[in-house]
Amino acid sequence: MTKRHKADIWSIVSIILFLLFMVFLIYPLFGIMKQSVIGSDGSFSFSQFKKFFSQKYYTNTISNSIKVTLAVTLCSLLVGIPMSYFYSFYKLKLSKLIFTISILCCMSAPFLGAYSWILLLGRSGVITSFFKNTFGINIGNIYGFGGILLVQTLKFFPLVFIYMNGAFKNIDNSLMEASANMGCTGIKRLFTVVLSLVMPTVLAASLLVFMRAFADFGTPVVIGEGYMTFPVLIYREFVNENGADFGFASAISVIAIIVTALVFLLQKWATRKFSYSINSLHPVEKKEAKGIGGVLMHIYCYAVCIIAFLPQVYIIYLSFRKTNAAGTIFLDGFSLGSYKAAMNRLLMRSMTNTIKLGVLALIIIIAVAIMIAYLTVRRKNLLNDTIDTFSMIPYIMPGVVIGIALLTAFGKKPFKLTGTFTIMLLAVVIRRLPYTIRSATATLAQIPMSIEEASISLGASKFKTLTRITVPMMSNGIMSGAILSWVAILTEVSSAIILYNNKSITMTISAYVAISRGNDGMAAAFAAILTVMTIISLLIFLKVSKSEDIKL
């Protein structure tokens, strides 16, 4: 009877999780789909979709998003794979610093990088003005397709770098020696042997970059100007100055979900096609980076890190520069004026909300991730597989879509959560849950079931075995996913921009509002504090975990 009771507890957990996903994810998404097929007269209609596909201005946003996202994915691979190859196969000086900077680059808020690059390469940017005033050369500006490509590539190439590090570690050294004996070395070996062995990881990294770039709202809205992308179009239609068009914004959201879902399924098919396992009985030993080749490797890695990390350093520097009274022009000299201005503009409230939101969301995310990981790995059935599928839906959805879905579902009576801290918490939990679930699931799958069976046979209950044995053994995977969820929460903007008000405002929203109002000094102060918070979080994680196996 006791055994039956214990088994029923997990069944109850499954039912509760299923109902929570139905209420807070499926119901809001159903609301968007319902809204997208309701005409102006309240009847069933595809008029919103006809409006989208009948006007070139709207359909161009699909091609714009896909073109820039594919370009970003390709460039991220071209930058990240060679860097990871050098890092994994050769002893580079300051290799830990290269790894740390790469992590820091990919974890910052995307729109802050865009804003910093505007100050560097905009029409009146420091670098632009230097070339124009010194050499009389007009190097153009950073706005549009080129700017989005530059900013997102520097933001997302570390994802490829980190993913490939893990894959390269799994290559058996005997394969490398065999290829060398056959005269296949250097670049030829990279393309004919190494990349063939790690193709599933290349495809996984490509999907990750594609999804992140496609869903990115902050970079295109700050730097895109006339180059309109999908997430920006959805947001602008939702907050249109002439009146929000919920139906049309919902229809565009549905199209965005379909596009990303198709890409996700295509990647899954490609991964299965190229799927095979590698057993690294003899891990690759790093060689000394000698000669001209070694010099070029070091120059390449250092140059990429410096360029990618430059915006974060520059934004901190600008936060201490003097500005005029309006904060719109930087002057000679240094002061704390921008921080004082930020203090008068909800800085403390923004910091408090950000930390409170992050801590509460992380507690919920870790608890739910552990339960879902246990259910999907140890208690496989149709219901638990459905829960696992539901948990991955936010992975392929732009944040703006999640924000609109929650606002549509819970923005009116009887819920009336518009502008509340609760709806912000719901958004970040839903959006960032997949990171920790995937990481925890992958870790639990590697823990033999026999360990838990041994604990139970020695008299420990299933719950005690879970909390005292299984969860501690999952700690690295949980921590890895949790730190990524934490940093993503700190830098969340795309869903928050739909849901916030002055009471629930966060650091990223405060920075975005200051940028949109042209107050560069205050924006730099908010951005600098947010950057430092992100850096501290990641450095603590790297110090505690002492690991480079980060599950992104």
N, C-alpha and C positions, 0 to 999 in steps of 0.2 A: 504493500500500500504506500509506503514511504517512497519507494522507487517511482511508482506511478505519479505520486504527488510532485516529485522533483522534475520528472519529465514534463508534467503539465505546466510547471513554472516557465520553462523555455517556450512552450506553445503559447502561453499567455503573452510573453515578451514579443514573440513573433506577431501576434495579432495586434498588440498595442503599436508596434513599430509600423505595421502595415496601415493601420488607421491614421497614424500621425502623418505618414507620407500622403495618404489620400486627402487629408484635410489641408495640409500646408504646402503640398506640391501639385498633386493631380487636380484638385479642385480649382486652384488659381489658374493652372494651365487650361483647364476646361473652360474657365471663364473667358480667357483670351480667345480661344477658338470660337466660343459662342459669340463673343462681341464682334469677331471678324466677319461673321456671316449674317449680321443683322443690318438691314438697310436703314436709310434715313426715316422711313415710315414705320420701322419696327418689325417688318416682315423678314422672312428668310431671303437672303440675297447674296450673290457673289459680286456685288457692285464695288466693294472695296478692293477686291483683287483685280477686277476689270480696270479700275482707276489706276492701280499700280502698273499693270502691264500695258496699258494703253498710252502711257506718257513716258517718253524717252528719259526725262529728268529722273524719274524714279527707277526705271530699269537699269539706268547707268550705274546706280549705286551698287547693284549686284556685281556687275563687271568690275567696277572700281574696287570693291572690297576683295573680290577674288583675285584680281590682278596684283594688287599691292600685297595681299596675303601670300600668294604663291611666290612673289618676288622676295618677300621677307623670309619665307621658309627656305628658299634656295640659297639666299645670301647667308642665312644663319648656318646652314649646312656647310657652305664653302668656308666660312670663318671658323666654325666650331670644330669640325672634324679634324683639320690639320692641327689645330691647337691641342686637341685631346690626344692626337697621335703622338705629337712631340712630348706632351706631358706624361703619357703612359709608357712610352718606350725608351725615353731618354732621361738622364739625370740632369734636370734643369736647376740652375741656381735660383733661389727664392721661389721654389715651386709651391710651397705652402701659401706664400703671398699671392701668387697667381691664382691658386684655387680659391682663396678667401675673397679676393677682389671680384672674381667671376660670380661667386654667390651673391655678393653685395649688389652687383650690377643688375642681376635678374630679379632681385627682390624689391627694388625700389618702385615707387608708384610711377607708371609709364608717363603720365602727363607732366610730372616734374622734370623728367629728362627732356621732354619736348619744350617745356618752358625755358629750361636752361640753355638748350641749343638755340632758341630764338634770341636769347641775350648774347649768345656767341656768334651766331651766323645769320641772324635776322637782318632786316634792311638797315638797321642802325646798330647791329651787333658789334662786339669788340673786334672780332676777326675780320668781319666784312669791312668795317671802318678803317682798320689798319691797312689792309691791302689797297683800299681806295685812296686813302690819304697819303700813304707812303709810296706806292708804286703806280697809282692811277689805274689800278686793275679792278674792274667790277666783277666779282666772283659770283654774282647773283644772290639769291637768298634761299632760305631753307624751307619755305612754305610749299605745300602741295605734295605730289606723289613722292618726289625725291626726299623731302624732309621726313615723311612718314616712314619711308624705306630705311633711311639712315637711323632714325631713333629706334624703331622697332627691331632692326637687326642688332644694334648694340645692346638692346634690352633682352633679346631672346636667344642670341647665340650661346650664352652660358648654359641654357637648357640642353642644347646639343652637346656641349663640352662635358657637362656632368653626366649625362646619359651615356655618352660614348666611353667615358672613363670606366664605368662598370662593365661595359661590354668588352673593352680591350683587355681588362683584367682576366676575363674568362677564356682568352685564347691560349691554347697549349703551346708552350715554347717549342715542342718537337715539330709542330707544323711550320713555325718560322724557320727553324733550322733546315727542315727538308726543302723549303722554298729557296733558301740561300744556297743549298748544295746544288740546286738546279739552275742557279744563276739568276734567280728572281729576287732582287733586293731593292731597297729605296722606294722611290715613287711607284715603280712598276709593281712591287710587292703590295704596296698600299691599295692600289686599285684592283689588282687581279686576285689577291689572296685575302688580305685583311678585311676589306669592305664587303667581300662576298660572305665572309664568316659572320659578320655583325649586321647583315642586312635587316633582320627583324628589328634590331635596336634603332637603326637608321630610320626605318619606317615609323616606329613608335615616337622617336624624337621629332620627326617631321609632323606627325599628327599633333603633338603637343604644341609645337610652335604655331602651326596653322590655326588651331583652336584659340590659342591665346591672342594671336595677332588679329584674327577675324573678329573676336569679341571685344577687342580693345576699343574703348570709347574715348579715353582721355587723350591719347596722342593725336588722333585725327581731329578732335574738336578744338584742340589748342593750335595745331600746326597745319591742319589740312587746308584751311581757307576754302577755295572753290572745289577742292577734291572731296566730294561727299561720300562717306561710307555708310554701310548699313546701320550700325549702332547709333551713329550721329543723326541719321535720318529719322530713326524711330524716336529718339529723344526729342528732336525738334518738332515732330508732328504731335507728340504727346504734350509738349508745353508751348504749342504754337501761340504767338501773341494775338492772333485773330480768333483764338478759341481752340482748346484742345480737341483734336479729332480722335477720340478713343477707338472708334471702329477702325479707322485707317491705320493707326499705330498698332492695333492688335493684328490686323491683316499682315502688316510688314513683319511683325514679330513671328507670326506663324511661318512666313516664308523663310525667315532667318533660321528658325528651328529646323525646317526641312532641309535647307542647304547644309547646315552643320551636321545633321544626322546622316545625310548621304555621304559626306566626306568621312565621317566616323566609320560607317559601314564599309566604305571603300578601303580604308586603312586596315580594318579588321580582316577583310578578304585578302588583301595583299600580305598581311602578316602571316596568315595561315598558309598562304602559297609558299612563302619563304621560310616557314617555321622549321627549325631544327635545333637540337641541343648541342652545347659544347661542354665537355668535361675537361676542366683545366687541372690535369694531374701535375703538370709542370708549368707553373705560371711564368709569364714572360719576365725575364730579368732586364732591368733598365740598363742601357748602355751609357757610356760617357758621351756627352755632346761635344765632340772635338772638331777642330778644323773650321773651315769656312762654313760648313753645314751647321755646325753647332752654334756659331756666331749668328747665322741667319735665323735659326730656331729661336734663340734668345731674343733677338730684335723683334721678330714677329710676335711672340707671346707678350713681351713687354709693351710693344706698341699698341696691340689690341686692348690690353688691360688699361693702359693710360688713356686712350681715346674714349673707351667705354665708361671709365670712372671719372673722367674730367667734369661732366655736368654736375655730379654730386659734390665734388670739391669746390667748383665754382659757385654753386648756389650757397654753400656755407660761407664762402668768402664774401659774397655780395650781401649777406645778411648783416654783416658788420660795417658796411659802407654807409656813409652819410647820404641822406636823400633830401629832396626839397620837402616843403610842408605837406604836399599832397602824396608824397611817396612815389611819384611817377618818374623821377629823374635821379640817377645816382650821381653824387658829387664827390669831390676829392676829400680824403680823410675818412676816419672811422668813428663810429659811435654805436650806441645801443638803441638808437631812435626807432629802428624798425621793430625791435623786440618790445619796446614800450608801446608802440602803436598796436602791435599784436595783442598786448595785454589788455588794451582798451577795446579790442574787437574779439572778445570771447575766447582768448587763448586758453585760460584755465578751464573753462567749460569744455572746450574742444578736447583738451588733453584728458580731462577726467572722463568724458564720454568715450573717448577712444580706448583708454585703458579698461574702463568698466565693460565696454562692449566686447573688447578682446578677451578679457578674463572669463566673463560669463559664457560667451560663445565657445571658447576653447574647452571649458568644462563640459558643456553639452556635447560638443563634437567628439571629444575623447570617449565619453561614456557611450554615446550612440555608436561610434566606430568600433569599439570593443565588442559590443553586443552583436552588431551586424557581421563583423569578421568571424566571431564564434559561430553564429548561426549558419553562415554561408560555407564555412570550412568544415565544421564538426557536425552540423545537423542539416545536411542538404535535403531539401524537398522543394516542391513547387512554390510554396508560399515564401520561403526564404530566398529562393532564386529571384522571385518577383521583387522582393524588398531590395535585393542587391541591384537589380536592374533600375528600380526607382531611384536608388541612391546615386546612380551614375548619370541620370538625366541632366542635372545642373551642370555637369562637366562639359556638355556640348551646347549650352545656352549662354548667349550674351547676358551680362549682368543687367543691362537696361531692360531686357525682356522679363527677367525675374522680378525686377522692381515694379514694372507695370502690372505683372500678373498678381503680385501681392496687393498692390494698391487697388486693383480692380475687384479682388475678392474680399479684402478686409478694410476697404476705405469707406464703407457705408454701414449703416445700421444693419444688424445688431452689433457688429464688431467695432466699427469706427476707430480704426487704429492709425489713421493718417497722421503722419508727423510724430508718432510716438516712438519711444525707445524700443518698445516691444516689436514693432514691425521692422525696425532696423536690425534687431537681434535675429529675427526670423530670416531676414534676407541673407545675412552673413553666414548663419549656420547652414542654411540650405545650399548656398553657393560654395562654401569652402569645405563642406563635409567630405566630398569625394577624395580629397588629398589624403586625409587621415585614414579613411576606410581602405583605400587601395594599399597604402603602406602597411597598415595593421594586418590586412588579409594576406598580403604576400609574406609577411613575417610568420604569421600563425601557420600557414601552409607548410613552412619548413620545419615546424616543431613536431617531432614524432608523437603520434597518438599514444604510444606505449608509455611515455612519461606520465601522462595524465592517468592512464590505467593503473600504473604502478602506485601512484599517490592514492587513488581510490581503494586499491586492494589493501593498502596499509591502514585504512580506516578513515581517511579524510573524505569529507563530503564533496560533491561536485562543485558546490559554490566555493568552498574553501580551496579546492584544487585550482579553480579558475583564478581566484584572487591572490593566492599565495604562490602558485607555481606558474600557471599559464601566462597571466598578465605580466609578471616580472620578466619572463622570458621574451615577451613581445615588446618590452620597453623601448628597445632601440628603434623598431619600426614605428611604434606609436609616437615616440619623440620626434622622429624624422618627419612624419606627416604632420604632427602638431605644430612644429615650428614653422612649417610652410603655411599652414592654416593661419597661424598667429600673424605672420608677416603679411599675408594676403589680406587679413582683416584690417591690419593697421593701414594698408594702402588702398583699401576698397573705395572706389569712387563711382563706378558705373551704375550700380543698383542704388547706392546711397544718395546720388544726386536726384533720384526720383522721389525718395522717401523722407528726406530729412526736413526739419525746421530748426529754428534757432535754439530750441530746447534740446534737440537730439543731434546737433551739429558735431562733426568729428574733425580731426586735424586735416585729413585730405580734403574735405569739403571746404573748410576754412581757407586752405591754400588755393583751391580751385576758384572760390568766390573772389579772393584777392586778385588772382590772375585775370579773371574775367572783367574786373573793374579797373584794371590797369594800374593797380597799386603794387608796383614791383618790389618796393622795400618790404612791405608787410608780407607779400607772397613769399619773398626770400626767407623771411624769419620763420613763417609757418613751415615752409619746405625744409629748412635747415633742421628744425627741431624734429620733424617727422623722419628725416634722413638719419639723424643721430639715433633716434629710437629704434629704427630698423637695424642700423649697424650694431648697436648694443645687443639687441635680441639675437642676431645671427652669431655674433662673437661668443655670446654665452652658450649657445647651442653647440658651436664647434668646439668650445673648450670642454663642455660637459661630455659630449658624445665621443670626441676624439676619433671621429669617423668621417670618411669621404663618401660613404654609401648613402647619399641622400636620395630618397624616393620622390621624384618630382611628378 
